[in-house]
Amino acid sequence: MSRHDPSYDCDVLVVGASFAGAACALAAARAGLRVTVLERKTDPGERLHTTGIVVKEAAEQTWLNRAPSDCLHRVERVRLYSPRLRSLALNAPGYYFLTTDTPRLMRWLADELRRNGVDLRLGASFTQARRDGDGWQVEGMSQGLLPIACRARCLVGADGAKSRVAERAGLGRVSEFLYGIEYEFAGASLPEPDALHCFVSKRYAPGYIGWVAQNPTGVQAGLALRHDPERARVPDIDGFLARVGALVGLPADTVPDSTRAGLIPCGGPVFPLARDGALLTGDAAGIVSPVTAGGIHSAWAHGWTLGQALAAHVRSGGPAPEQVAIDSAPRFRTKRALRWAFDRFQFDWPFDLLLHSAPLRWAAEQVYFHKRGESQAQARSMRRVE
């Protein structure tokens, strides 16, 4: 294939400029491809759905290690609370999370796209796509209601859990969700700012947890639960904070400055995830941990791999990127099994009874600190040295 075929307006068109879409676009552009990104928001930092909590692996091993330090806050411990609000402090030597000034982080990421040659079109909504020879004819609409038309070799959907790209391209759709809501309290501070406070409660968070954390600009507090479309329920975050606010040091009269909410995939990767030059990544592909709902690190890794595979294919006839997209998607087999069990057998009393037991501590540390993954990576590294 030629590197710049004039019959295409771009090599890769990415829909969505969040973490997975940005990773794919950066990797492809830095490898020499012409990349266009459509992002429906005019401001990448508005109307966010992500908590913006970054795990150590993403903070150190991805492009995010270049983010401005003053939009990051380091959290080194987890304080896990039982339904009766007894707590257990957890940590792992050298491990940490980063809470973020997420609106600023997303604006910085948009600037990084432009600095690396990506044609980022803000205020541009994807509306339709059809197969056109070996490529895709993509249609959209700008904020000024002007039509957008672009012929691309490859189409990448990074447009969230309700992906329009997946629908239009005949790809798999996410069908299992959590529903989360989070408040931001600008200027607020916690007495224990280096801890991620996590609450287990079937009453307030069936199928998931509640959380409170310090970030660079204030405090974020959220609640999520298993979403049932037939019996949709909005998380009672006000009731939750009335119960736990004083415990973590958030005054009862504190008023949130902003709210973010949305659906979070929890069923693992969709099928089919890619075919005929159309590929999904991030939430659109279901690449979110079914247990923790953490998605930034896995979404970034998958999006970056996708961008590199697209570049290798376009520039030198490398392996089919569709197969790379499928093969590199985490399967989450164990976590999907845990999700199944948690949905069916969540009870409050075992957490209260076993909170300080060795088995529960061990299980919590596996979930929060990725100890199993680290030990496997270390083992692989040792085998390579040997």
VENMOZI-V251380 format. One line per field, one symbol per residue. ss: DSSP state (2 for helix, 1 for strand, 0 for the rest). A space follows every 50 residues. Layout:
# VENMOZI-V251380
ss->???
This chain:
# VENMOZI-V251380
ss->00000000011111100022222222222200001111100000000000 00011222222022220022211110111110000011110000001111 02222222222222200011110111111111001111111100001111 11111110000002222220000000111111111100000000111110 00000000011111100111111111002220000022222222222200 00000001111111100000000110011102222000000000022222 22222222222222220000222222220000222222222222200222 222200022222222222202222222222222220
